[in-house]
Amino acid sequence: SAAASSITCAGVTTYKAVKVSHIKPGQWIAIYGLGGLGNLALQYAKNVFNAKVIALDVNDEQLKLAAEMGADLTINSRSEDAAKIIHEKTGGAHAAVVTAVAKAAFNSAVDAVRAGGRVVAVGLPPEAMSLDIPRLVLDGIEVVGSLVGTRQDLTEAFQFAAEGKVVPKVTLRPLGDINAIFKEMEQGQIRGRMVIDFRR
């Protein structure tokens, strides 16, 4: 199915990232970027790991969708000082998962976590990053990367989807729409995952 195809890539990737964050039930996790990866990360964090979720994006439509999916706090990181708001409302996130590719998202994530927090990088920024090493050392903040999960992670990701804890938001489109889909992606207009139906 279209939903299952989303779990094999985006689902297992985000499930593994949330797992790597070491988030515990009731703790705060910030999810940066709410596109095809981020909306799944939000669901795994909320519905599987029982975390409190802070959803961050620069697109208000994505934030609206995140609120509908159960985010406890939504922040437009383009128009608001995300790290400041997170510290004021939560005392700092226990962890952050960055699916966005913008340099600003990574910097904000490091600033948004509390002492001892963990930042998990999933998105790949197009440029080199500089980190506030003294802050990482003095506050014991960890920055780790997470690629794709193992076969066991995939099995677990599928199981949670089968139980209805995670419902991929997918749109089926014919192959003939491929150029339009890429244009929509570049303009940030895609909600969830786009799945190409080769039968149409």
C-alpha positions as CSV (number, residue, x, y, z in Angstrom):
1,S,0.0,0.0,0.0
2,A,1.0,3.7,-0.3
3,A,1.2,4.0,3.4
4,A,3.4,1.0,3.8
5,S,5.8,2.3,1.1
6,S,6.3,5.4,3.3
7,I,7.2,3.3,6.3
8,T,10.0,1.5,4.4
9,C,11.9,4.7,4.0
10,A,10.7,7.8,5.9
11,G,9.1,5.7,8.7
12,V,12.1,3.6,9.6
13,T,14.4,6.6,9.3
14,T,12.4,8.7,11.7
15,Y,11.6,5.9,14.1
16,K,15.3,5.2,14.4
17,A,16.1,8.9,14.9
18,V,13.6,9.2,17.7
19,K,14.9,6.0,19.2
20,V,18.5,7.4,19.0
21,S,17.3,10.5,20.9
22,H,16.9,8.4,24.0
23,I,13.6,10.3,24.8
24,K,11.6,8.9,27.7
25,P,7.8,9.1,28.3
26,G,6.7,12.6,29.5
27,Q,9.9,14.3,28.3
28,W,10.0,17.1,25.8
29,I,11.3,16.4,22.2
30,A,11.6,19.1,19.6
31,I,11.0,18.0,16.0
32,Y,12.5,20.5,13.5
33,G,11.0,20.3,10.0
34,L,7.5,18.8,9.6
35,G,7.5,17.6,6.0
36,G,7.5,14.0,4.9
37,L,10.0,12.9,7.6
38,G,9.0,15.3,10.4
39,N,5.3,14.4,10.5
40,L,6.2,10.8,11.0
41,A,8.9,11.6,13.6
42,L,6.2,13.6,15.5
43,Q,3.9,10.5,15.5
44,Y,6.5,8.1,16.6
45,A,7.6,10.5,19.4
46,K,4.1,11.1,20.6
47,N,2.3,7.8,20.0
48,V,5.1,5.3,20.5
49,F,7.6,6.9,22.9
50,N,4.9,8.9,24.8
51,A,6.9,12.1,24.7
52,K,5.6,15.7,24.7
53,V,6.3,17.1,21.2
54,I,7.4,20.5,20.2
55,A,6.8,20.9,16.4
56,L,8.9,23.5,14.6
57,D,8.7,24.6,11.0
58,V,8.7,27.8,8.9
59,N,5.4,26.9,7.2
60,D,2.2,27.6,9.1
61,E,0.3,24.9,7.2
62,Q,2.8,22.3,8.3
63,L,2.4,23.6,11.9
64,K,-1.4,23.4,11.6
65,L,-1.1,19.7,10.5
66,A,1.3,19.1,13.4
67,A,-1.2,20.4,15.9
68,E,-3.9,18.1,14.4
69,M,-1.5,15.2,14.8
70,G,-1.1,15.9,18.5
71,A,1.9,18.2,18.9
72,D,1.9,19.8,22.4
73,L,3.5,23.0,21.2
74,T,4.0,24.5,17.7
75,I,6.5,27.2,16.8
76,N,7.1,29.0,13.5
77,S,10.9,29.1,13.7
78,R,11.1,31.8,11.0
79,S,9.0,34.4,12.9
80,E,9.7,33.4,16.5
81,D,12.8,32.8,18.6
82,A,12.3,29.0,18.9
83,A,15.0,28.2,21.5
84,K,13.9,31.0,23.8
85,I,10.3,29.9,23.7
86,I,11.2,26.3,24.3
87,H,13.3,27.2,27.3
88,E,10.5,29.5,28.7
89,K,7.7,26.9,28.3
90,T,9.6,23.6,29.0
91,G,12.9,24.4,30.6
92,G,14.6,23.2,27.4
93,A,13.9,20.1,25.3
94,H,15.3,16.8,26.5
95,A,16.1,16.0,22.9
96,A,15.7,17.3,19.4
97,V,15.4,15.6,16.0
98,V,16.3,17.7,13.0
99,T,14.8,16.6,9.7
100,A,15.0,20.1,8.2
101,V,18.1,20.8,6.0
102,A,18.5,24.5,7.0
103,K,21.6,25.4,9.0
104,A,19.4,27.6,11.2
105,A,17.4,24.6,12.3
106,F,20.5,22.8,13.6
107,N,21.7,25.8,15.4
108,S,18.3,26.4,17.0
109,A,18.1,22.7,18.1
110,V,21.5,22.9,19.9
111,D,20.3,26.1,21.6
112,A,16.8,24.6,22.4
113,V,17.9,21.5,24.4
114,R,18.6,21.6,28.1
115,A,21.9,20.5,29.8
116,G,22.4,16.9,29.0
117,G,20.2,17.0,26.0
118,R,20.7,15.2,22.7
119,V,20.4,16.5,19.2
120,V,19.8,14.0,16.4
121,A,20.7,15.0,12.9
122,V,18.7,13.4,10.1
123,G,18.5,16.2,7.5
124,L,21.6,17.0,5.5
125,P,22.4,20.8,5.3
126,P,24.1,21.8,2.0
127,E,26.8,23.7,3.8
128,A,29.4,23.1,6.6
129,M,28.2,23.7,10.1
130,S,29.9,25.3,13.1
131,L,28.9,24.3,16.6
132,D,29.2,26.1,19.9
133,I,31.7,23.6,21.3
134,P,32.1,25.3,24.7
135,R,28.3,25.0,25.2
136,L,28.3,21.3,24.1
137,V,31.1,20.6,26.6
138,L,29.9,22.8,29.5
139,D,26.2,21.6,29.2
140,G,27.0,18.0,28.2
141,I,25.0,18.3,25.0
142,E,25.4,15.4,22.5
143,V,25.0,15.8,18.7
144,V,24.6,12.5,16.9
145,G,23.7,11.5,13.4
146,S,21.0,8.9,12.4
147,L,20.7,7.4,9.0
148,V,18.4,4.5,8.3
149,G,17.3,1.9,10.9
150,T,18.1,-1.8,10.9
151,R,15.8,-4.6,9.8
152,Q,14.6,-4.9,13.4
153,D,13.8,-1.1,13.4
154,L,11.8,-1.6,10.2
155,T,9.9,-4.5,11.7
156,E,9.0,-2.3,14.8
157,A,8.2,0.7,12.6
158,F,5.7,-1.5,10.6
159,Q,4.2,-3.0,13.7
160,F,3.4,0.5,15.1
161,A,1.8,1.5,11.8
162,A,-0.2,-1.8,11.8
163,E,-1.4,-0.9,15.3
164,G,-2.5,2.5,14.1
165,K,-0.1,4.4,16.3
166,V,1.5,5.9,13.2
167,V,-0.5,6.8,10.1
168,P,1.6,8.1,7.2
169,K,0.1,11.0,5.5
170,V,0.5,10.1,1.8
171,T,-0.9,11.4,-1.5
172,L,-1.0,9.0,-4.5
173,R,-0.1,10.7,-7.8
174,P,0.5,9.3,-11.4
175,L,3.9,9.2,-12.9
176,G,2.9,11.9,-15.3
177,D,2.8,14.4,-12.4
178,I,6.4,13.9,-11.5
179,N,7.6,17.4,-12.8
180,A,4.8,19.1,-11.0
181,I,5.6,17.2,-7.8
182,F,9.2,18.3,-7.9
183,K,8.1,21.9,-8.3
184,E,5.7,21.5,-5.4
185,M,8.5,20.0,-3.2
186,E,10.9,23.0,-4.1
187,Q,8.1,25.4,-3.0
188,G,7.4,23.6,0.2
189,Q,3.8,22.7,-0.8
190,I,3.8,19.0,-0.1
191,R,2.1,17.7,3.0
192,G,3.4,14.4,4.2
193,R,4.8,12.0,1.6
194,M,4.1,11.9,-2.1
195,V,3.8,8.3,-3.6
196,I,4.0,7.7,-7.3
197,D,1.4,5.2,-8.6
198,F,2.9,3.5,-11.6
199,R,-0.4,1.8,-12.5
200,R,-1.9,5.2,-13.5
